[in-house]
Amino acid sequence: MRNNGSGPNELIGESPAIAELRAEIERIARSDAKVLITGESGSGKEVVARAINDGSSRAQSFVPVNCAGIPETLLESELFGHVKGSFTGAYRDKPGKLEMSDNGTIFLDEIGEMTLRMQGLLLRFLETGEIQKVGAERVAKVTNVRVITATNRDLRDLIRLAQFREDLYYRINVIHLVVPPLRDRREDIPLLVQHFLRRFTQVGDPALPGQAYGQGNGSGRHYSPVRHISDDAMDALCAYAWPGNVRQVENVVERLLVTGRSDVVELADLPTEIRVPAGNGQARPGRERRRTIADDLFKKLIDDRQSFWQAVYPLYMNREITRSNVRELVHKGLEEARGNYKIVLKLFNMDTRDYKRFLNFLRKHDCQLPFKEYRS
């Protein structure tokens, strides 16, 4: 795989970490072994999964499934399919993603968000190859499917919390790939910035003078006068910790193109958090980097006195945070309240009349934790 191309499934970078990962992908692609990809959010786990598939004999079929973005009741139908009349709205037979992946690869992203029941169904498929559609009496078999999974969570921690099946963990963890965070390969940041400049404007070299950017009408492209990143701005981009990793770089570059007024992006044009980084211009310390989304949400509720319905609920319903983020937030609330959900209600700045609504929300989305564990 090239390290400076513009293909969607290519790893951009020349750092030793990316070179090693690229070599591992090339070796792994030749086998059909199951692969577990771990790494921080936005680090490029799906890019790695697609690269494995593209280098294999299964390249014609790659089926991604976001386990965090689909409720359990729909995820079963999504994976295994359903028959006509099996539930309201099932007007016809529908094949599942596993069936569609026959002779190809299925990519289960954020597998750590899958419920225990769904984990059991997936484990049975991995052990037997059996697929039973929702509402079907007969069992079909699909045996030639390669399974690649990914998560930004530590599955061993989830096993200790009884939130992930240990037998499933060993089934999917035949080969383990770790995608390095961007702060550990800062020499790749300029390449990524130039890559996204090309993607959002036109295929060409942003360093060449006289090119008019954004003249294409393709989706995701923008008219912009931006042609260069100044040395000061690039130094700031390289010094920033990038907690959102490659996905954050992509968003920042797009923002610079949309808001840019001249052909050169200067230091003053960068977002404040990049222009004035923590630690006197140095990368954020490791302790701060490990701060979780739930920590930030908890701070909004406790310190900023925001309501759960304002600070958390819209983010979850819009799929900007995951089920695990909400579960971790509830865990922190129960620890503070010693297992009393009514006290959690007050901590999260909700009215006492919202008690049933809050519990119903937690039950519906599998976010309710047993309170007795917090009483001791």
C-alpha positions in Angstrom: 0.0 0.0 0.0 1.3 3.4 -0.8 1.9 5.8 2.1 1.0 9.0 0.4 -1.9 8.1 -1.9 -5.4 9.5 -1.7 -7.3 6.2 -1.7 -9.9 5.8 1.0 -8.4 2.6 2.3 -4.8 3.7 2.5 -2.8 4.4 5.7 -1.3 7.8 5.4 2.1 8.1 7.0 5.8 7.4 6.9 6.4 6.9 10.6 7.9 3.6 11.9 4.6 2.8 13.7 2.6 3.1 10.4 5.3 1.2 8.4 5.1 -1.6 10.9 1.3 -1.7 10.9 1.3 -1.6 7.1 3.7 -4.6 7.0 1.4 -6.5 9.5 -1.6 -5.8 7.4 0.1 -7.2 4.3 0.9 -10.4 6.1 -2.5 -10.8 7.7 -4.4 -10.2 4.5 -3.1 -13.5 3.1 -4.9 -15.5 5.7 -8.6 -15.9 6.7 -7.9 -15.6 10.5 -10.2 -13.4 12.6 -8.8 -10.0 13.5 -9.4 -7.8 16.5 -8.5 -4.1 15.8 -8.1 -1.8 18.8 -7.3 1.8 19.1 -8.6 5.2 20.2 -11.7 6.7 18.6 -10.9 8.3 15.2 -7.5 6.5 14.8 -8.5 4.7 11.6 -9.6 1.2 12.6 -12.0 0.9 9.7 -9.3 2.0 7.3 -7.1 -0.8 8.6 -10.0 -3.3 8.3 -10.7 -2.3 4.7 -6.9 -2.5 3.9 -6.8 -6.0 5.2 -9.8 -6.9 3.0 -8.4 -5.1 -0.1 -5.2 -7.1 0.2 -7.0 -10.4 0.4 -8.8 -12.7 -2.1 -12.1 -11.4 -0.6 -11.6 -7.9 -1.8 -14.9 -7.9 -3.8 -17.0 -7.9 -0.6 -16.6 -5.8 2.5 -19.7 -5.3 4.7 -19.3 -2.9 7.7 -21.7 -2.9 10.6 -21.7 -0.3 13.4 -22.7 -2.2 16.5 -23.0 1.0 18.6 -25.3 2.8 16.2 -28.1 0.1 16.0 -30.4 -0.9 18.9 -30.3 -4.6 19.9 -33.7 -5.4 18.4 -32.6 -4.1 15.0 -29.1 -5.4 15.2 -30.2 -9.0 15.3 -32.2 -8.4 12.1 -29.3 -6.5 10.6 -26.9 -9.3 11.1 -29.0 -12.4 10.6 -31.8 -11.1 8.5 -35.6 -11.7 8.9 -38.5 -13.3 7.2 -41.7 -11.6 6.0 -44.2 -11.0 8.8 -41.7 -11.6 11.7 -42.4 -8.2 13.1 -44.2 -5.0 12.3 -42.7 -3.5 9.2 -41.2 -6.8 7.9 -43.0 -6.7 4.6 -40.6 -9.0 2.8 -37.8 -11.5 3.5 -34.5 -9.7 4.0 -31.0 -11.2 4.0 -28.7 -10.2 6.9 -25.2 -8.7 6.7 -23.7 -12.1 7.6 -25.4 -13.7 4.6 -24.4 -10.8 2.4 -20.8 -11.3 3.5 -20.5 -14.9 2.2 -17.1 -15.3 0.4 -16.2 -11.8 1.8 -15.5 -10.0 5.0 -17.8 -8.6 7.6 -16.5 -5.8 9.8 -18.1 -5.4 13.2 -17.2 -2.0 14.5 -17.5 -1.1 18.2 -18.2 -4.7 19.2 -17.7 -3.6 22.8 -21.1 -2.0 22.6 -22.9 -5.2 21.7 -25.3 -6.5 24.4 -24.6 -9.9 26.1 -27.6 -11.5 24.2 -26.2 -10.4 20.8 -22.8 -11.5 21.9 -24.2 -15.0 22.5 -25.8 -15.1 19.0 -22.6 -14.0 17.4 -20.6 -16.6 19.3 -22.9 -19.3 18.1 -22.4 -18.2 14.5 -18.6 -18.1 15.0 -18.7 -21.7 16.4 -21.2 -23.3 14.0 -21.6 -21.0 11.0 -25.4 -21.2 11.6 -27.6 -18.3 10.7 -31.2 -18.2 11.8 -33.2 -15.3 10.5 -35.6 -13.5 12.8 -38.9 -15.3 12.6 -37.5 -18.3 10.6 -37.9 -21.9 11.7 -35.1 -23.3 9.6 -31.4 -22.7 10.1 -29.2 -21.7 7.2 -25.4 -22.0 7.0 -22.9 -19.4 5.8 -19.4 -20.8 6.4 -17.1 -18.7 4.2 -17.1 -15.3 6.0 -14.1 -13.6 7.5 -14.9 -11.7 10.6 -12.9 -8.5 11.6 -13.9 -6.7 14.7 -12.9 -3.4 16.2 -13.3 -1.4 19.5 -11.9 1.6 21.3 -12.5 0.0 24.6 -10.5 -2.5 26.7 -12.5 -5.7 26.3 -10.7 -7.3 29.2 -12.0 -4.6 31.5 -15.5 -5.2 30.1 -15.0 -8.9 30.9 -14.2 -8.1 34.5 -17.3 -6.0 34.7 -19.4 -8.9 33.2 -20.2 -6.8 30.2 -18.4 -8.9 27.6 -18.2 -12.6 27.2 -14.8 -14.1 27.7 -15.4 -17.0 25.3 -16.4 -14.5 22.6 -13.2 -12.5 23.3 -11.0 -15.5 22.6 -13.0 -16.3 19.5 -12.5 -12.9 17.9 -8.9 -12.2 19.2 -7.0 -14.6 16.9 -4.9 -11.7 15.6 -4.7 -8.5 17.5 -3.8 -5.2 15.7 -3.3 -2.0 17.6 -3.7 1.3 15.7 -1.4 3.9 17.2 -2.8 7.2 18.3 -1.8 10.2 16.2 0.2 11.8 19.1 2.6 8.8 18.9 3.4 9.4 15.2 3.5 13.2 14.9 5.7 13.0 11.8 2.6 11.9 9.9 0.6 15.0 10.7 1.8 17.1 7.8 1.1 14.2 5.4 -2.4 13.9 6.8 -3.0 17.6 6.5 -2.0 17.6 2.8 -4.0 14.5 2.2 -7.2 16.0 3.4 -6.5 19.3 1.6 -6.4 17.3 -1.6 -9.5 15.3 -0.7 -11.7 18.3 0.1 -10.6 20.4 -2.9 -9.1 18.7 -5.9 -6.6 16.0 -6.7 -3.3 17.8 -7.0 -0.4 19.1 -5.0 -1.4 21.8 -2.5 2.2 23.0 -2.6 2.0 24.0 -6.2 1.3 27.7 -6.8 -1.5 28.9 -9.0 -3.9 26.0 -8.5 -7.6 26.9 -8.0 -9.1 24.7 -5.3 -12.6 23.4 -5.0 -13.7 23.7 -8.6 -15.1 20.2 -8.7 -18.8 19.6 -7.9 -18.2 16.3 -6.1 -19.6 15.6 -2.7 -17.5 16.8 0.2 -15.5 19.4 -1.8 -15.4 23.1 -1.1 -14.5 26.2 -3.0 -11.6 27.7 -1.1 -8.7 30.0 -1.8 -6.5 28.0 0.6 -3.3 26.6 -1.0 -0.7 26.5 1.8 -0.3 26.0 5.5 2.2 28.4 7.0 5.2 27.0 8.9 3.9 28.5 12.2 0.5 26.9 11.7 2.0 23.6 10.7 4.2 23.6 13.8 1.1 24.2 16.0 -0.7 21.4 14.2 2.2 19.0 14.8 2.5 20.0 18.5 -1.2 19.5 19.3 -2.2 16.2 21.0 -5.1 15.4 18.7 -7.4 13.5 21.1 -9.8 12.8 18.2 -6.9 11.5 16.1 -7.1 11.3 12.3 -10.9 12.0 12.2 -10.2 15.3 14.1 -7.5 16.2 11.6 -10.0 15.7 8.8 -12.6 17.9 10.5 -10.1 20.7 11.3 -8.8 20.8 7.7 -12.3 20.9 6.3 -13.1 23.8 8.7 -10.0 25.7 7.6 -11.0 25.3 3.9 -14.5 26.5 4.6 -13.5 29.5 6.7 -10.2 30.4 4.9 -10.0 33.9 3.4 -6.6 33.8 1.8 -4.3 31.3 0.1 -2.2 30.7 3.3 -3.5 29.4 6.6 -1.8 31.3 9.4 -1.5 30.5 13.0 -4.3 32.9 13.9 -6.6 30.9 11.6 -6.4 27.7 13.6 -9.0 26.7 16.2 -8.2 28.1 19.7 -7.5 24.7 21.2 -4.8 24.1 18.7 -3.4 27.6 18.6 -3.1 27.7 22.4 -2.4 24.1 23.5 -2.2 23.0 27.1 1.2 22.8 28.8 2.8 25.9 27.3 2.7 24.6 23.7 3.6 21.0 24.5 1.4 18.0 24.1 -1.1 17.4 26.8 0.2 15.1 29.6 -0.7 11.5 29.5 -3.0 11.7 32.5 -5.2 14.4 30.8 -5.2 12.5 27.5 -6.8 9.5 29.2 -9.8 11.5 30.3 -12.9 9.9 29.0 -16.1 11.3 27.4 -18.0 10.2 30.5 -15.6 12.3 32.6 -16.4 15.4 30.5 -20.1 14.7 30.7 -20.0 14.2 34.4 -18.2 17.5 34.8 -20.9 19.2 32.8 -23.6 17.7 35.1 -21.9 18.2 38.4 -19.8 21.3 38.0 -21.7 23.2 35.3 -25.1 22.1 36.7 -26.4 21.1 33.3 -29.4 18.8 33.1 -29.0 15.2 31.8 -31.7 15.9 29.2 -29.7 18.8 27.9 -26.1 17.7 28.1 -26.4 13.9 27.5 -29.7 12.8 26.0 -29.4 14.7 22.7 -25.8 13.5 22.1 -26.9 9.9 22.6 -30.0 10.2 20.4 -28.0 11.8 17.7 -25.4 9.0 18.0 -22.6 11.4 19.0 -21.9 9.3 22.1 -22.3 5.6 22.5 -24.1 3.3 24.9 -20.9 2.6 26.7 -20.4 6.4 27.4 -23.8 6.6 29.0 -23.2 3.4 31.0 -19.9 4.8 32.3 -21.6 8.1 33.2 -24.3 6.1 35.1 -21.6 4.1 36.8 -19.9 7.4 38.0 -23.3 8.7 39.2 -24.1 5.5 41.2 -20.7 5.6 42.8 -21.3 9.1 44.0 -24.8 8.3 45.1 -23.9 4.9 46.6 -26.4 3.0 44.5 -29.3 5.3 44.9 -30.9 6.2 41.6 -33.0 9.0 43.1 -29.8 10.7 44.3 -28.4 10.2 40.8 -31.5 12.0 39.5 -30.6 15.0 41.7 -26.9 14.8 40.8 -27.8 14.9 37.1 -30.0 18.0 37.7 -33.4 16.4 36.8 -36.8 17.0 38.4 -38.1 14.3 40.7 -41.0 13.8 38.3 -38.4 12.6 35.7 -37.5 9.5 37.8 -39.6 7.0 35.8 -38.6 8.6 32.5 -34.9 8.4 33.4 -35.1 4.7 34.4 -37.2 3.8 31.4 -34.6 5.5 29.2 -31.8 3.5 30.8 -33.7 0.2 30.5 -34.7 0.8 26.9 -31.1 1.4 25.9 -29.5 -1.2 28.1 -27.8 1.5 30.3 -29.3 0.6 33.7 -26.7 -0.9 36.1 -27.5 -3.0 39.2 -27.5 -0.6 42.1 -26.7 -3.2 44.8 -23.1 -3.3 43.7 -22.7 0.3 44.9 -24.3 -0.1 48.3 -21.3 -1.5 50.2 
